[in-house]
């Protein structure tokens, strides 16, 4: 589950990580009031006004502005709220900005007086260990840094048996070129950041940039946080942070029915049970000349209702020109899948695209009988290659 910047910073603050004073606003008036409150508590004379969407590169799209007065805060808030913000990480249409973050500026003596670093904590899947990846080149795309100057990308791997050690924090601060009080502040920052990562069961914490101010304080000036969905049962308060407006509405609907759905860009809808079979099905569609329109796993305990809902979700994609249902009945029964297909036909109404069904395993014969006696115009297949050939035929 992805979080907004302000949500990630609230978690960081809970774990003692230094973050700038900030407030969320959804109107121009709220933004102005937030700026006044921040000024009263910190004494700042400038503020950052930031669009809150689940995408990076907001500054490049005009979603981050530095205001030098209360009036400018209102002007920038008015311009950013409601805009369709296009960044390198959004679609061409962009994402609508519904919230902004008004934050104290930490450019005390101007941009030239600060230093910016990159830092992230994530899992190295090759070793099964967490790593801290960092660079003295912050405030820009880490991909660009890795391509142009790979020697400026550092990694610190953490042994799960002992956790992050003090000498590793000191090594990170040293590699960033710090000394004196800034060195101590960075060691503390790294330690608290790692505690936040582990404590909230995150799969990613990315801070770009980490700021060192003119008076040697270290702040998380941004935060990109992804939480592990499988661990949310341990964090009921984090579940409330989910912003469904930032997600694909079809994927949100699929999640409500416990369907594993991912939208793709193809023309053949897929409904299968099991991730492995889903991957094989998408491969065979590709090899047959089609393009998978989605990944949809109905799971091992699918019943007729869930299959019908899966059918409805696939049909919401206007690019789908055919649907391939490929079920291997183990735990799930093929006859229940067949009942779901029939119910979908009856409840959805007229369906004008070809349906190819391959049902093998538990109660496959009963399933075939249900579909045959339904009178539906469904193309059946026994082998996976046969199903792929059917797809090729209907797309020709």
Order of alpha helices (4+ residues) and beta strands (2+ residues): alpha-beta-alpha-beta-beta-alpha-beta-beta-beta-beta-beta-alpha-beta-alpha-alpha-beta-beta-beta-alpha-alpha-beta-beta-alpha-beta-alpha-beta-alpha-beta-alpha-beta-alpha
